[in-house]
Amino acid sequence: MQGIRDDRPVIIGISGSERAGGNTDLALDYAGALVRERGAVFRTVYLRNHRISPCSPCGDCNNRLSPCALPDDMPAIVEEMKRADGIIYAVPVHGFGLAHLMQIFIERAGVGYLRFDRPLANKVGGIIVTGRRYSDASVHNQLVDNLLLNRMILVGSGFPALLRNTSSEPGLHDTEGLEALERMAHRMIDMTLLLRKHRSATGEPVLPLADRNERVVRQRSASLTHS
């Protein structure tokens, strides 16, 4: 019905896989079902369906004071991330590293948009990595660094959600990986509800807003040095 506000927590799943219906999509679908069972909203962003330009050779990323001007779908995706309570990055291992779609995405999102005011601060973050056998932990570690850079809250689940499949057919056969994914999804919802309860009781975020952007601190320090 129109006019009724939906206050359910919102989790965004971002798929960095080129393969529709592959292991990464299946894992995100599984996470989405768990989130919805908890009464929250789950939406999936498939990067393969969006136009995302690689970083250009303009060279002013470290100095510019406004978002990137390259015309693509990044602004809309970033706005959807800002509206969410939590974000799950899901990505396959390609060539012993992060799949290129996700690599381009985190570079453009971070350098072009998120670094100015760290709008993802205090949002709950989760990571799913799919692969055959090798380098999944390295890819997971890279995404952990990215979430921490953006001041997000990474909820531990005992073990990282690394799902392995050596078959040529997509499938969720890694029992331990699925258990880790399940714990991660439930703990993300638990943390989201806890953060909402804190804001409702105090009217304040868990972390002070002044802690959101290290660039502001550096700029202030530089101004004091040159004054």
C-alpha positions as CSV (number, residue, x, y, z in Angstrom):
1,M,0.0,0.0,0.0
2,Q,1.2,3.5,-0.8
3,G,2.1,5.7,2.1
4,I,3.3,2.9,4.4
5,R,7.0,3.2,5.2
6,D,9.1,0.1,4.8
7,D,11.6,0.1,7.7
8,R,13.0,-3.3,7.1
9,P,16.8,-3.6,6.9
10,V,18.2,-3.5,3.4
11,I,21.1,-5.7,2.3
12,I,22.7,-5.2,-1.2
13,G,24.5,-8.0,-2.8
14,I,27.0,-7.0,-5.5
15,S,28.0,-9.7,-7.9
16,G,31.3,-9.2,-9.7
17,S,30.9,-12.3,-11.9
18,E,30.5,-12.2,-15.7
19,R,28.8,-15.6,-15.7
20,A,25.0,-15.4,-15.1
21,G,23.8,-18.4,-13.0
22,G,27.4,-19.3,-12.1
23,N,28.7,-20.2,-8.6
24,T,28.9,-16.6,-7.5
25,D,25.2,-15.9,-8.5
26,L,24.1,-19.1,-6.8
27,A,26.0,-18.1,-3.6
28,L,24.4,-14.6,-3.6
29,D,20.9,-16.1,-4.2
30,Y,21.5,-18.4,-1.2
31,A,22.5,-15.4,0.9
32,G,19.5,-13.5,-0.3
33,A,17.2,-16.2,0.7
34,L,18.7,-16.3,4.2
35,V,18.3,-12.5,4.5
36,R,14.7,-12.5,3.4
37,E,13.9,-15.3,5.9
38,R,15.0,-12.9,8.6
39,G,12.5,-10.3,7.4
40,A,15.0,-8.0,5.7
41,V,15.1,-6.8,2.1
42,F,17.8,-8.2,-0.3
43,R,18.6,-6.7,-3.6
44,T,21.3,-7.9,-6.1
45,V,23.4,-5.6,-8.3
46,Y,24.9,-7.6,-11.2
47,L,27.9,-5.5,-12.3
48,R,27.9,-7.3,-15.7
49,N,24.6,-5.6,-16.5
50,H,26.0,-2.1,-15.9
51,R,28.3,0.2,-17.8
52,I,31.3,0.8,-15.6
53,S,34.2,2.7,-17.1
54,P,37.8,1.8,-15.9
55,C,39.7,4.7,-14.3
56,S,40.9,7.1,-16.9
57,P,44.4,8.5,-17.3
58,C,43.3,12.0,-16.0
59,G,45.6,11.6,-13.0
60,D,43.8,14.0,-10.7
61,C,42.1,11.4,-8.5
62,N,44.2,12.2,-5.4
63,N,43.6,16.0,-5.7
64,R,40.1,16.5,-7.0
65,L,37.4,17.6,-4.5
66,S,34.3,16.4,-6.4
67,P,33.1,13.0,-7.7
68,C,34.4,11.5,-10.9
69,A,32.9,12.9,-14.0
70,L,33.2,9.8,-16.2
71,P,29.7,9.1,-17.6
72,D,28.5,5.6,-16.6
73,D,26.3,3.7,-14.1
74,M,28.6,4.2,-11.1
75,P,26.6,7.1,-9.5
76,A,23.4,5.1,-9.4
77,I,25.1,2.0,-7.9
78,V,26.8,4.1,-5.3
79,E,23.5,5.8,-4.3
80,E,22.0,2.4,-3.9
81,M,24.9,1.4,-1.6
82,K,24.4,4.5,0.4
83,R,20.7,3.6,1.0
84,A,21.5,0.1,2.2
85,D,22.2,-1.1,5.8
86,G,24.6,-3.7,4.6
87,I,26.6,-4.7,1.5
88,I,27.8,-8.2,0.4
89,Y,30.6,-8.3,-2.2
90,A,30.5,-11.6,-4.1
91,V,33.2,-12.4,-6.6
92,P,34.9,-15.3,-8.3
93,V,38.7,-15.9,-8.4
94,H,40.1,-15.2,-11.9
95,G,43.7,-15.7,-12.8
96,F,44.6,-16.1,-9.1
97,G,43.1,-12.8,-8.2
98,L,40.0,-10.6,-8.0
99,A,37.8,-10.9,-11.1
100,H,38.2,-7.8,-13.3
101,L,34.6,-6.5,-13.0
102,M,34.9,-6.2,-9.2
103,Q,38.4,-4.8,-9.5
104,I,37.2,-2.0,-11.8
105,F,34.2,-1.4,-9.6
106,I,36.0,-1.0,-6.3
107,E,38.6,1.3,-7.9
108,R,36.0,3.6,-9.5
109,A,33.8,3.5,-6.4
110,G,36.5,4.3,-4.0
111,V,38.6,6.8,-5.9
112,G,35.8,8.4,-7.7
113,Y,33.0,8.6,-5.1
114,L,33.5,7.1,-1.7
115,R,36.7,8.8,-0.6
116,F,35.1,12.2,-0.3
117,D,32.9,11.6,2.8
118,R,33.1,7.8,3.4
119,P,29.3,7.4,3.0
120,L,29.6,3.6,3.7
121,A,30.9,4.2,7.3
122,N,29.0,2.1,9.9
123,K,27.3,-0.1,7.2
124,V,27.7,-3.8,7.8
125,G,29.9,-5.6,5.2
126,G,30.2,-9.2,4.1
127,I,32.3,-11.0,1.5
128,I,31.7,-14.2,-0.6
129,V,34.5,-15.6,-2.7
130,T,33.9,-18.5,-5.1
131,G,36.7,-20.5,-6.8
132,R,38.1,-23.9,-7.7
133,R,40.9,-24.2,-5.1
134,Y,43.5,-21.5,-5.2
135,S,43.9,-17.8,-4.1
136,D,40.4,-17.4,-2.7
137,A,41.8,-16.3,0.7
138,S,44.0,-13.6,-1.1
139,V,40.9,-12.2,-2.9
140,H,39.0,-12.3,0.4
141,N,41.8,-10.3,2.1
142,Q,41.8,-7.7,-0.6
143,L,38.1,-7.1,-0.1
144,V,38.5,-7.0,3.7
145,D,41.0,-4.2,3.2
146,N,38.5,-2.4,1.0
147,L,35.6,-2.6,3.5
148,L,37.9,-1.4,6.3
149,L,39.1,1.5,4.2
150,N,35.5,2.6,3.8
151,R,34.9,2.5,7.6
152,M,32.4,-0.4,7.3
153,I,31.7,-2.9,10.0
154,L,33.0,-6.4,9.1
155,V,31.2,-9.0,11.1
156,G,33.2,-12.1,11.9
157,S,31.5,-15.5,11.2
158,G,34.2,-17.9,12.4
159,F,35.6,-18.6,8.9
160,P,35.4,-16.6,5.7
161,A,32.7,-17.5,3.2
162,L,35.0,-19.1,0.6
163,L,33.0,-21.5,-1.6
164,R,34.9,-24.0,-3.7
165,N,33.6,-26.0,-6.6
166,T,36.0,-28.1,-8.8
167,S,33.1,-29.3,-11.1
168,S,32.6,-27.8,-14.5
169,E,28.9,-27.3,-13.5
170,P,27.8,-24.5,-11.2
171,G,26.7,-25.7,-7.8
172,L,26.9,-25.1,-4.0
173,H,28.6,-28.3,-2.9
174,D,31.1,-26.8,-0.3
175,T,29.4,-27.7,3.0
176,E,31.9,-25.7,5.2
177,G,31.8,-22.8,2.9
178,L,28.0,-22.7,3.0
179,E,28.0,-22.9,6.8
180,A,30.3,-19.9,6.9
181,L,28.1,-18.0,4.5
182,E,25.0,-18.8,6.7
183,R,26.7,-17.5,9.8
184,M,27.9,-14.4,8.0
185,A,24.4,-13.6,6.7
186,H,22.7,-14.0,10.1
187,R,25.4,-12.0,11.9
188,M,25.0,-9.2,9.4
189,I,21.3,-9.0,10.1
190,D,22.0,-9.2,13.8
191,M,24.5,-6.3,13.6
192,T,22.2,-4.3,11.4
193,L,19.4,-4.6,14.0
194,L,21.8,-3.7,16.8
195,L,23.0,-0.6,15.0
196,R,19.4,0.5,14.3
197,K,18.5,-0.1,18.0
198,H,21.5,2.1,19.1
199,R,20.5,4.9,16.7
200,S,16.9,4.7,17.8
201,A,17.8,4.9,21.5
202,T,20.5,7.6,21.3
203,G,19.9,9.4,18.0
204,E,23.6,9.0,17.2
205,P,25.6,6.7,15.0
206,V,27.9,4.2,16.6
207,L,31.0,6.0,15.3
208,P,31.4,9.8,15.3
209,L,31.0,11.4,11.9
210,A,34.3,13.2,12.3
211,D,36.0,9.8,12.0
212,R,34.7,9.2,8.5
213,N,37.2,10.8,6.2
214,E,40.9,10.8,6.7
215,R,41.4,13.3,3.8
216,V,39.7,16.0,5.9
217,V,42.1,15.4,8.8
218,R,45.1,15.7,6.4
219,Q,43.7,18.9,4.8
220,R,43.2,20.4,8.2
221,S,46.7,19.5,9.3
222,A,48.1,21.0,6.1
223,S,46.2,24.2,6.7
224,L,47.5,24.5,10.2
225,T,51.1,23.8,9.0
226,H,50.9,26.6,6.3
227,S,49.0,29.1,8.4
